[in-house]
Amino acid sequence: MLFIGTVLAVLFVIQEIRGAEAGYLFENLDVGRFPLSGIYSVGYAWSNKGPIKLKGKMLADLKSQAAVLYPSQYAEYYANVVWAQIISMSHLFLAFTFLLAGLLDSIRGLVVFAGVLLTVVAIGFFLTQFKQIISERTAKCEAVLPEVVSTMAILVNSGMVLKDAWQLVADNGQGEFYELMKRASEDMKNGFSDSDAIYRFGKASNSGEIKKFVSALLQSMEKGGAELTSFLANQSSELWKLKRQHMLQEGEKAATKLLAPIVLIFIGVMIIVITAAFAGGLF
């Protein structure tokens, strides 16, 4: 165990030296999303200079997920960052596992099992982190959509053009949805047409509900101002109804999830009552 752990540790150091030239690629990463980014040069060396390359379906999946969270031109960069993260953390966990197993000889089997299990869990977590982040962000965006559309309907109805209403709403809100709106506003300022910027916004949201709204909004924009005002008012009403339905569904799901704890508590109470009854009968 000590021999394997030592070999893995030496390889870790060698690969870190080989990948040191790419250290600058990982300097400004978000610490919360990419912990211990200083060791990702190990994964970079294994991937770019070694046999564990990112390719095929996994590369395509990571790039498509990264393109939702970051500007599309950086999608491949973030896909490779995640791959370097997975390799680096796996190598670190396995080296530590075998060294610890060698030092704790009496429970080495348990240590190896726990270490390998932790490594597999870590790989699964890092490999699916983008998908989980996108799912959470989509849910948050869909929850905010009715309120945003209502505000825009009021602003447009008061005589403000859609572009200015969009900018005002984006600047006065906080959260994932408003950040996407701000990105669309920046696109409008940087030469994109209003339609293209809003289309990119819908695509970045990765939400079927928001894409549906954006598609209908773009069609309404083509028809003119009067049509846009009535469209936003109607959409606001429909989206609030949808939100109430979603909340009712979530409430039903929560009630279903509570059923299992209630059953466990009931079983515990029954065991206590039966035990007390038997104890009373003995005495």
Stockholm file with secondary structure:
# STOCKHOLM 1.0

chainA/1-283         MLFIGTVLAVLFVIQEIRGAEAGYLFENLDVGRFPLSGIYSVGYAWSNKGPIKLKGKMLADLKSQAAVLYPSQYAEYYANVVWAQIISMSHLFLAFTFLLAGLLDSIRGLVVFAGVLLTVVAIGFFLTQFKQIISERTAKCEAVLPEVVSTMAILVNSGMVLKDAWQLVADNGQGEFYELMKRASEDMKNGFSDSDAIYRFGKASNSGEIKKFVSALLQSMEKGGAELTSFLANQSSELWKLKRQHMLQEGEKAATKLLAPIVLIFIGVMIIVITAAFAGGLF
#=GR chainA/1-283 SS CHHHHHHHHHHHHHHHHHTGGGGGGGTTSCTTTSTTGGGHHHHHHHHHSSSCCCCHHHHHHHHHHHHHHSCGGGHHHHHHHHHHHHHHHHHHHHHHHHHHHHHSGGGHHHHHHHHHHHHHHHHHHHHHHHHHHHHHHHHHHHHHHHHHHHHHHHHHHTTCCHHHHHHHHHHTCCSHHHHHHHHHHHHHHTTCCHHHHHHHHHHHHTCHHHHHHHHHHHHHHHHCHHHHHHHHHHHHHHHHHHHHHHHHHHHHHHHHHHHHHHHHHHHHHHHHHHHHHHHHHHC
#=GC SS_cons         CHHHHHHHHHHHHHHHHHTGGGGGGGTTSCTTTSTTGGGHHHHHHHHHSSSCCCCHHHHHHHHHHHHHHSCGGGHHHHHHHHHHHHHHHHHHHHHHHHHHHHHSGGGHHHHHHHHHHHHHHHHHHHHHHHHHHHHHHHHHHHHHHHHHHHHHHHHHHTTCCHHHHHHHHHHTCCSHHHHHHHHHHHHHHTTCCHHHHHHHHHHHHTCHHHHHHHHHHHHHHHHCHHHHHHHHHHHHHHHHHHHHHHHHHHHHHHHHHHHHHHHHHHHHHHHHHHHHHHHHHHC
//
